[in-house]
Amino acid sequence: MKFLIQLVISTLAVLIASYILPGVNIKDNSFLTALIVAAVLAFLNAVIKPIMIILTIPITVITLGLFLLVINALMILLAAKIVDGFHVDGFWWALLFSLILSLVTSILEGIKKRDENEGGI
C-alpha cells in the first residue's frame, strides 16, 4: 500500500513539474502517462542509478556530490526515451525537472505525513 501511495505522489509531482516547465511535456497532460513516467523513474532509480553512482564515485567525490545531479538528469532523459508521450527538450531541462520533481515530491510527502499524524491517510 505504501508503494502505491508513493507512486501516486510521484505521479502528481511529475504532472506538476511538467506543467511548470515548458521544456518538459507529457502528451495531453495524461495521468496515465505521468503514472508510467513515475513507475519507470522508480525502476531506473532502483536498478540503474546505484550502478551509475558506483561507477562514478571518483568524479562524485571530486565534485562534492554535485555529479549526482547529472546522474538524476540522465535518469530523466533515459525515462523520456523509454516512455512514449514524455518528452524532455534537453539536458538542462532534465536537470531542472529533476530539481523541481524532488521539491514537489518533498512537499507532497510532507502533506501526507502531516495527514497521517492527524489521523488521516
C-alpha positions as protocol buffer text, in pm:
chain_id: "A"
residue {
  index: 1
  type: MET
  ca { x: 0 y: 0 z: 0 }
}
residue {
  index: 2
  type: LYS
  ca { x: 285 y: 240 z: 81 }
}
residue {
  index: 3
  type: PHE
  ca { x: 435 y: 178 z: -263 }
}
residue {
  index: 4
  type: LEU
  ca { x: 106 y: 270 z: -433 }
}
residue {
  index: 5
  type: ILE
  ca { x: 74 y: 589 z: -229 }
}
residue {
  index: 6
  type: GLN
  ca { x: 434 y: 680 z: -314 }
}
residue {
  index: 7
  type: LEU
  ca { x: 365 y: 608 z: -682 }
}
residue {
  index: 8
  type: VAL
  ca { x: 61 y: 838 z: -680 }
}
residue {
  index: 9
  type: ILE
  ca { x: 264 y: 1111 z: -507 }
}
residue {
  index: 10
  type: SER
  ca { x: 538 y: 1073 z: -767 }
}
residue {
  index: 11
  type: THR
  ca { x: 279 y: 1082 z: -1046 }
}
residue {
  index: 12
  type: LEU
  ca { x: 132 y: 1406 z: -914 }
}
residue {
  index: 13
  type: ALA
  ca { x: 483 y: 1550 z: -880 }
}
residue {
  index: 14
  type: VAL
  ca { x: 561 y: 1457 z: -1242 }
}
residue {
  index: 15
  type: LEU
  ca { x: 240 y: 1626 z: -1360 }
}
residue {
  index: 16
  type: ILE
  ca { x: 307 y: 1941 z: -1156 }
}
residue {
  index: 17
  type: ALA
  ca { x: 673 y: 1966 z: -1263 }
}
residue {
  index: 18
  type: SER
  ca { x: 585 y: 1914 z: -1630 }
}
residue {
  index: 19
  type: TYR
  ca { x: 315 y: 2180 z: -1601 }
}
residue {
  index: 20
  type: ILE
  ca { x: 567 y: 2430 z: -1456 }
}
residue {
  index: 21
  type: LEU
  ca { x: 846 y: 2366 z: -1708 }
}
residue {
  index: 22
  type: PRO
  ca { x: 791 y: 2446 z: -2076 }
}
residue {
  index: 23
  type: GLY
  ca { x: 1078 y: 2217 z: -2182 }
}
residue {
  index: 24
  type: VAL
  ca { x: 914 y: 1905 z: -2036 }
}
residue {
  index: 25
  type: ASN
  ca { x: 598 y: 1772 z: -2196 }
}
residue {
  index: 26
  type: ILE
  ca { x: 356 y: 1496 z: -2112 }
}
residue {
  index: 27
  type: LYS
  ca { x: 125 y: 1421 z: -2402 }
}
residue {
  index: 28
  type: ASP
  ca { x: -218 y: 1571 z: -2326 }
}
residue {
  index: 29
  type: ASN
  ca { x: -117 y: 1605 z: -1957 }
}
residue {
  index: 30
  type: SER
  ca { x: -228 y: 1244 z: -1925 }
}
residue {
  index: 31
  type: PHE
  ca { x: -240 y: 1097 z: -1573 }
}
residue {
  index: 32
  type: LEU
  ca { x: -167 y: 753 z: -1719 }
}
residue {
  index: 33
  type: THR
  ca { x: 147 y: 876 z: -1898 }
}
residue {
  index: 34
  type: ALA
  ca { x: 261 y: 1052 z: -1579 }
}
residue {
  index: 35
  type: LEU
  ca { x: 198 y: 728 z: -1385 }
}
residue {
  index: 36
  type: ILE
  ca { x: 412 y: 535 z: -1634 }
}
residue {
  index: 37
  type: VAL
  ca { x: 686 y: 801 z: -1610 }
}
residue {
  index: 38
  type: ALA
  ca { x: 680 y: 776 z: -1230 }
}
residue {
  index: 39
  type: ALA
  ca { x: 699 y: 395 z: -1245 }
}
residue {
  index: 40
  type: VAL
  ca { x: 983 y: 400 z: -1498 }
}
residue {
  index: 41
  type: LEU
  ca { x: 1174 y: 656 z: -1290 }
}
residue {
  index: 42
  type: ALA
  ca { x: 1124 y: 441 z: -979 }
}
residue {
  index: 43
  type: PHE
  ca { x: 1260 y: 139 z: -1166 }
}
residue {
  index: 44
  type: LEU
  ca { x: 1557 y: 330 z: -1311 }
}
residue {
  index: 45
  type: ASN
  ca { x: 1638 y: 482 z: -971 }
}
residue {
  index: 46
  type: ALA
  ca { x: 1625 y: 139 z: -809 }
}
residue {
  index: 47
  type: VAL
  ca { x: 1826 y: -51 z: -1071 }
}
residue {
  index: 48
  type: ILE
  ca { x: 2038 y: 174 z: -1294 }
}
residue {
  index: 49
  type: LYS
  ca { x: 2114 y: 468 z: -1065 }
}
residue {
  index: 50
  type: PRO
  ca { x: 2305 y: 268 z: -799 }
}
residue {
  index: 51
  type: ILE
  ca { x: 2527 y: 120 z: -1070 }
}
residue {
  index: 52
  type: MET
  ca { x: 2593 y: 467 z: -1212 }
}
residue {
  index: 53
  type: ILE
  ca { x: 2674 y: 602 z: -866 }
}
residue {
  index: 54
  type: ILE
  ca { x: 2927 y: 324 z: -802 }
}
residue {
  index: 55
  type: LEU
  ca { x: 3090 y: 373 z: -1143 }
}
residue {
  index: 56
  type: THR
  ca { x: 3121 y: 749 z: -1092 }
}
residue {
  index: 57
  type: ILE
  ca { x: 3241 y: 760 z: -730 }
}
residue {
  index: 58
  type: PRO
  ca { x: 3569 y: 941 z: -815 }
}
residue {
  index: 59
  type: ILE
  ca { x: 3402 y: 1224 z: -1007 }
}
residue {
  index: 60
  type: THR
  ca { x: 3125 y: 1245 z: -746 }
}
residue {
  index: 61
  type: VAL
  ca { x: 3385 y: 1289 z: -472 }
}
residue {
  index: 62
  type: ILE
  ca { x: 3578 y: 1549 z: -674 }
}
residue {
  index: 63
  type: THR
  ca { x: 3259 y: 1750 z: -739 }
}
residue {
  index: 64
  type: LEU
  ca { x: 3149 y: 1713 z: -375 }
}
residue {
  index: 65
  type: GLY
  ca { x: 2839 y: 1522 z: -478 }
}
residue {
  index: 66
  type: LEU
  ca { x: 2717 y: 1763 z: -744 }
}
residue {
  index: 67
  type: PHE
  ca { x: 2768 y: 1496 z: -1012 }
}
residue {
  index: 68
  type: LEU
  ca { x: 2467 y: 1317 z: -860 }
}
residue {
  index: 69
  type: LEU
  ca { x: 2256 y: 1592 z: -1018 }
}
residue {
  index: 70
  type: VAL
  ca { x: 2395 y: 1490 z: -1357 }
}
residue {
  index: 71
  type: ILE
  ca { x: 2303 y: 1128 z: -1286 }
}
residue {
  index: 72
  type: ASN
  ca { x: 1949 y: 1236 z: -1194 }
}
residue {
  index: 73
  type: ALA
  ca { x: 1920 y: 1430 z: -1521 }
}
residue {
  index: 74
  type: LEU
  ca { x: 2045 y: 1128 z: -1715 }
}
residue {
  index: 75
  type: MET
  ca { x: 1778 y: 911 z: -1550 }
}
residue {
  index: 76
  type: ILE
  ca { x: 1514 y: 1164 z: -1661 }
}
residue {
  index: 77
  type: LEU
  ca { x: 1648 y: 1164 z: -2018 }
}
residue {
  index: 78
  type: LEU
  ca { x: 1651 y: 784 z: -2022 }
}
residue {
  index: 79
  type: ALA
  ca { x: 1291 y: 778 z: -1899 }
}
residue {
  index: 80
  type: ALA
  ca { x: 1200 y: 1021 z: -2180 }
}
residue {
  index: 81
  type: LYS
  ca { x: 1349 y: 777 z: -2432 }
}
residue {
  index: 82
  type: ILE
  ca { x: 1157 y: 484 z: -2282 }
}
residue {
  index: 83
  type: VAL
  ca { x: 813 y: 638 z: -2225 }
}
residue {
  index: 84
  type: ASP
  ca { x: 611 y: 735 z: -2529 }
}
residue {
  index: 85
  type: GLY
  ca { x: 433 y: 1065 z: -2465 }
}
residue {
  index: 86
  type: PHE
  ca { x: 701 y: 1203 z: -2230 }
}
residue {
  index: 87
  type: HIS
  ca { x: 944 y: 1447 z: -2388 }
}
residue {
  index: 88
  type: VAL
  ca { x: 1231 y: 1649 z: -2240 }
}
residue {
  index: 89
  type: ASP
  ca { x: 1392 y: 1915 z: -2461 }
}
residue {
  index: 90
  type: GLY
  ca { x: 1747 y: 1862 z: -2337 }
}
residue {
  index: 91
  type: PHE
  ca { x: 1989 y: 1805 z: -2054 }
}
residue {
  index: 92
  type: TRP
  ca { x: 1928 y: 2138 z: -1878 }
}
residue {
  index: 93
  type: TRP
  ca { x: 1551 y: 2087 z: -1881 }
}
residue {
  index: 94
  type: ALA
  ca { x: 1606 y: 1736 z: -1742 }
}
residue {
  index: 95
  type: LEU
  ca { x: 1826 y: 1879 z: -1466 }
}
residue {
  index: 96
  type: LEU
  ca { x: 1569 y: 2145 z: -1378 }
}
residue {
  index: 97
  type: PHE
  ca { x: 1288 y: 1887 z: -1395 }
}
residue {
  index: 98
  type: SER
  ca { x: 1482 y: 1665 z: -1156 }
}
residue {
  index: 99
  type: LEU
  ca { x: 1521 y: 1951 z: -905 }
}
residue {
  index: 100
  type: ILE
  ca { x: 1157 y: 2059 z: -925 }
}
residue {
  index: 101
  type: LEU
  ca { x: 1041 y: 1697 z: -910 }
}
residue {
  index: 102
  type: SER
  ca { x: 1238 y: 1649 z: -588 }
}
residue {
  index: 103
  type: LEU
  ca { x: 1097 y: 1969 z: -439 }
}
residue {
  index: 104
  type: VAL
  ca { x: 735 y: 1890 z: -529 }
}
residue {
  index: 105
  type: THR
  ca { x: 770 y: 1530 z: -406 }
}
residue {
  index: 106
  type: SER
  ca { x: 907 y: 1656 z: -74 }
}
residue {
  index: 107
  type: ILE
  ca { x: 617 y: 1897 z: -34 }
}
residue {
  index: 108
  type: LEU
  ca { x: 358 y: 1630 z: -116 }
}
residue {
  index: 109
  type: GLU
  ca { x: 522 y: 1378 z: 119 }
}
residue {
  index: 110
  type: GLY
  ca { x: 522 y: 1644 z: 393 }
}
residue {
  index: 111
  type: ILE
  ca { x: 148 y: 1693 z: 343 }
}
residue {
  index: 112
  type: LYS
  ca { x: 96 y: 1316 z: 355 }
}
residue {
  index: 113
  type: LYS
  ca { x: 292 y: 1284 z: 682 }
}
residue {
  index: 114
  type: ARG
  ca { x: 101 y: 1573 z: 835 }
}
residue {
  index: 115
  type: ASP
  ca { x: -227 y: 1400 z: 746 }
}
residue {
  index: 116
  type: GLU
  ca { x: -101 y: 1071 z: 893 }
}
residue {
  index: 117
  type: ASN
  ca { x: -15 y: 1245 z: 1219 }
}
residue {
  index: 118
  type: GLU
  ca { x: -363 y: 1398 z: 1234 }
}
residue {
  index: 119
  type: GLY
  ca { x: -527 y: 1058 z: 1180 }
}
residue {
  index: 120
  type: GLY
  ca { x: -587 y: 1094 z: 806 }
}
residue {
  index: 121
  type: ILE
  ca { x: -449 y: 853 z: 547 }
}
